[in-house]
Amino acid sequence: MSAVAALAVTRLCKSFGGLRALQQIDLSLAPGERHAIIGPNGAGKTTLFNLIAGELAPTAGRIALFGQDVTRLPPQRRAALGLARTFQVNTLFPSLTVTENLLLAVQGTLPTKLRLHRPISSYRDLYDRARAVLESVGLVGAGEVIVRTLSHGEQRQLEVALALASRPRLLLLDEPTAGLSLAESQRLTGLLKGLDRSMSLLVIEHDMDVVFDVAERITVLHDGKVIADGDRDEVRANPLVAEIYLGTG
């Protein structure tokens, strides 16, 4: 018997008044799969992420996480099932240290977030978890650094660390390498390739080198519709993708 899909999106639609942002989207991720969503600006990629994460309600269609219908569930209920995401713009606490940012993320997933009679410093397990996450993204030596002094690439690494703090089963990354230098992009790509295979990964990305390096399967959106879906070679060879997205005839 086949494993239950980490994500199953069925005939998903989203309209904003007369604008049809997404039309009849079908998408599925197997457990542990690395999957990329690509397409021109305005194709509907981030809208799709917002629907999957519960930040927008669909006009029609169904979303299931790990076999459970979550179409009408709020974001926190989806997070409790194992969903985490990052955003195009950093959502960090710039005046706090790297470790303090991680402690807030780790504590937010545990019952201790409601215990206000003890200082956070008394929960050594939280510090151990924060350190382990920082080590996994290559920031263990930056724990006491104020976040606003980090490079843009290091802040993107920290964004991924915050998402990993909840031990997600499905991680959504929205343009993780946007604005990075070549070296920073290569470092973050290596981080993504090294993530635990028990976690499924869905990535929106414009850098095609990153897409072809990280993703095993690629879905291409254009004008709110899926125009191609397949492995790297199938997408590379698709003439419609070449014409619309890659800019070649």
C-alpha positions as CSV (number, residue, x, y, z in Angstrom):
1,M,0.0,0.0,0.0
2,S,1.4,3.4,-1.0
3,A,2.3,5.9,1.7
4,V,-0.2,8.8,2.5
5,A,0.8,12.0,0.7
6,A,2.5,14.7,2.8
7,L,0.4,17.2,0.8
8,A,-2.5,16.7,-1.6
9,V,-4.0,19.8,-3.3
10,T,-7.1,19.0,-5.5
11,R,-8.7,21.4,-8.0
12,L,-7.7,24.4,-5.9
13,C,-9.0,27.8,-7.0
14,K,-8.6,31.3,-5.6
15,S,-10.2,34.4,-6.9
16,F,-9.9,38.0,-5.7
17,G,-13.0,39.6,-7.0
18,G,-12.8,39.2,-10.8
19,L,-9.2,38.2,-10.7
20,R,-8.7,34.4,-10.9
21,A,-5.3,34.0,-9.2
22,L,-5.3,30.2,-9.2
23,Q,-7.4,27.8,-11.4
24,Q,-7.9,24.1,-10.8
25,I,-4.5,23.4,-9.2
26,D,-3.6,19.8,-8.6
27,L,-0.4,19.1,-6.6
28,S,0.9,16.3,-4.4
29,L,4.0,15.6,-2.4
30,A,5.2,12.2,-1.3
31,P,6.8,11.8,2.1
32,G,10.4,13.1,1.9
33,E,10.0,14.5,-1.6
34,R,11.9,17.7,-2.7
35,H,9.5,19.6,-4.9
36,A,9.9,23.1,-6.5
37,I,7.2,25.5,-7.8
38,I,8.5,27.8,-10.5
39,G,6.9,30.4,-12.8
40,P,7.0,34.1,-13.8
41,N,6.1,36.8,-11.3
42,G,2.3,36.9,-10.9
43,A,1.9,33.2,-11.7
44,G,0.3,32.5,-8.4
45,K,3.1,30.8,-6.5
46,T,2.9,32.7,-3.2
47,T,-0.9,32.6,-3.3
48,L,-0.7,28.9,-3.5
49,F,1.6,28.8,-0.5
50,N,-0.7,31.1,1.4
51,L,-3.6,28.7,0.7
52,I,-1.6,25.7,1.8
53,A,-0.5,27.4,5.0
54,G,-4.0,28.6,5.8
55,E,-3.4,32.3,5.5
56,L,-5.9,32.5,2.7
57,A,-9.2,30.6,2.2
58,P,-9.7,28.9,-1.2
59,T,-12.6,29.8,-3.5
60,A,-12.9,26.1,-4.3
61,G,-10.9,22.9,-4.0
62,R,-9.4,20.8,-1.2
63,I,-6.1,20.7,0.7
64,A,-5.0,17.7,2.7
65,L,-2.0,17.3,5.0
66,F,-0.8,13.8,5.8
67,G,-4.3,12.4,4.8
68,Q,-6.3,15.0,6.9
69,D,-8.5,17.5,5.2
70,V,-7.3,21.0,6.4
71,T,-9.1,23.1,3.8
72,R,-10.9,25.2,6.5
73,L,-8.4,24.8,9.3
74,P,-6.5,27.9,10.6
75,P,-2.7,28.2,10.3
76,Q,-2.0,27.1,13.9
77,R,-3.9,23.8,13.4
78,R,-1.9,23.1,10.3
79,A,1.3,23.9,12.1
80,A,0.3,21.4,14.8
81,L,0.1,18.7,12.1
82,G,3.6,19.4,11.1
83,L,3.5,22.3,8.6
84,A,6.1,25.1,8.7
85,R,7.0,27.9,6.2
86,T,9.2,30.8,5.5
87,F,8.4,34.1,3.7
88,Q,9.9,36.1,0.9
89,V,10.7,38.9,3.5
90,N,12.5,38.1,6.7
91,T,10.3,37.8,9.7
92,L,12.9,38.0,12.5
93,F,13.3,40.0,15.7
94,P,16.2,42.2,14.6
95,S,17.1,43.6,18.1
96,L,17.3,40.2,19.7
97,T,20.2,37.7,19.4
98,V,20.2,34.7,17.2
99,T,19.7,32.4,20.1
100,E,16.9,34.5,21.5
101,N,15.1,34.3,18.2
102,L,15.5,30.5,18.2
103,L,14.3,30.2,21.8
104,L,11.1,32.0,20.9
105,A,10.6,29.7,18.0
106,V,11.3,26.5,20.0
107,Q,9.2,27.6,22.9
108,G,6.3,28.5,20.7
109,T,5.9,24.8,19.8
110,L,5.9,23.5,23.4
111,P,3.5,23.7,26.4
112,T,6.1,25.8,28.2
113,K,5.0,28.8,26.2
114,L,2.1,29.1,28.6
115,R,4.2,28.8,31.8
116,L,5.0,32.3,32.8
117,H,6.1,31.7,36.4
118,R,9.6,30.5,35.5
119,P,12.3,32.3,33.5
120,I,13.1,30.8,30.1
121,S,16.7,30.5,31.3
122,S,15.6,27.6,33.6
123,Y,14.5,25.5,30.7
124,R,17.9,24.0,29.6
125,D,16.2,21.7,27.1
126,L,15.1,24.7,25.1
127,Y,18.7,26.0,24.9
128,D,19.8,22.5,23.8
129,R,17.2,22.4,21.1
130,A,18.0,25.9,19.9
131,R,21.7,25.1,19.7
132,A,21.0,21.9,17.8
133,V,18.9,23.8,15.2
134,L,21.6,26.5,14.9
135,E,24.2,23.8,14.3
136,S,22.1,22.2,11.6
137,V,22.0,25.5,9.6
138,G,25.7,26.4,10.2
139,L,25.0,29.3,12.7
140,V,26.1,27.7,15.9
141,G,28.9,30.2,16.4
142,A,26.6,33.2,15.9
143,G,24.3,32.5,18.9
144,E,25.0,35.8,20.7
145,V,25.1,38.0,17.6
146,I,22.3,40.6,17.3
147,V,20.2,39.6,14.3
148,R,20.3,43.0,12.6
149,T,24.1,42.7,12.3
150,L,23.9,39.5,10.4
151,S,24.5,39.4,6.6
152,H,21.4,38.9,4.5
153,G,22.5,35.4,3.8
154,E,22.9,34.6,7.5
155,Q,19.4,36.0,8.1
156,R,18.0,33.7,5.5
157,Q,19.7,30.8,7.2
158,L,18.1,31.9,10.5
159,E,14.7,32.0,8.8
160,V,15.1,28.4,7.8
161,A,16.3,27.6,11.4
162,L,13.1,29.2,12.9
163,A,11.0,27.0,10.6
164,L,13.0,23.9,11.5
165,A,12.5,24.7,15.2
166,S,9.0,23.1,15.2
167,R,10.4,19.8,13.7
168,P,8.1,20.1,10.7
169,R,7.1,17.2,8.5
170,L,6.4,19.5,5.6
171,L,8.5,22.7,5.1
172,L,7.4,25.4,2.6
173,L,10.2,27.8,1.6
174,D,9.3,31.0,-0.3
175,E,12.2,32.1,-2.4
176,P,14.9,31.2,0.2
177,T,17.8,32.4,-2.0
178,A,16.3,35.7,-3.0
179,G,18.9,38.5,-2.7
180,L,21.8,36.2,-1.8
181,S,25.3,36.3,-3.3
182,L,26.5,33.3,-5.3
183,A,28.4,32.0,-2.2
184,E,25.5,32.6,0.1
185,S,23.1,30.9,-2.3
186,Q,25.5,27.9,-2.6
187,R,25.7,27.6,1.2
188,L,21.9,27.7,1.6
189,T,21.5,25.2,-1.2
190,G,23.8,22.8,0.5
191,L,21.8,23.3,3.7
192,L,18.6,22.4,1.9
193,K,20.1,19.4,0.3
194,G,21.3,18.2,3.7
195,L,17.9,18.4,5.5
196,D,16.5,15.2,7.0
197,R,14.7,13.1,4.4
198,S,11.9,12.4,6.9
199,M,10.8,16.0,6.0
200,S,9.0,16.9,2.7
201,L,10.2,20.1,1.1
202,L,8.2,22.5,-1.2
203,V,10.2,25.4,-2.5
204,I,9.3,28.5,-4.6
205,E,12.5,29.6,-6.3
206,H,13.5,31.8,-9.3
207,D,17.1,30.6,-9.4
208,M,17.0,27.7,-11.8
209,D,20.4,26.4,-10.7
210,V,19.0,26.0,-7.2
211,V,15.8,24.4,-8.5
212,F,17.6,21.8,-10.6
213,D,20.1,21.1,-7.8
214,V,17.5,20.7,-5.0
215,A,14.3,19.6,-6.5
216,E,13.5,16.1,-7.7
217,R,10.1,17.2,-9.2
218,I,9.1,20.6,-10.5
219,T,5.7,22.2,-11.1
220,V,5.4,25.2,-13.4
221,L,2.7,27.8,-12.9
222,H,1.7,30.4,-15.4
223,D,-1.3,32.8,-15.1
224,G,-2.6,30.7,-12.2
225,K,-2.5,27.4,-14.0
226,V,-0.2,24.4,-14.0
227,I,1.4,24.2,-17.4
228,A,4.0,21.5,-16.6
229,D,4.8,19.0,-13.9
230,G,7.6,16.4,-13.9
231,D,11.2,15.7,-13.1
232,R,14.1,17.9,-14.0
233,D,14.6,16.5,-17.4
234,E,10.9,16.6,-18.3
235,V,10.6,20.3,-17.3
236,R,13.9,21.2,-19.1
237,A,12.6,19.6,-22.3
238,N,9.1,21.0,-22.2
239,P,8.8,23.6,-25.1
240,L,6.0,25.5,-23.4
241,V,8.2,26.0,-20.3
242,A,11.1,27.1,-22.4
243,E,8.9,29.6,-24.3
244,I,7.0,31.1,-21.3
245,Y,9.4,30.8,-18.4
246,L,12.9,30.3,-19.7
247,G,12.5,32.8,-22.5
248,T,13.7,30.5,-25.3
249,G,11.9,29.2,-28.4
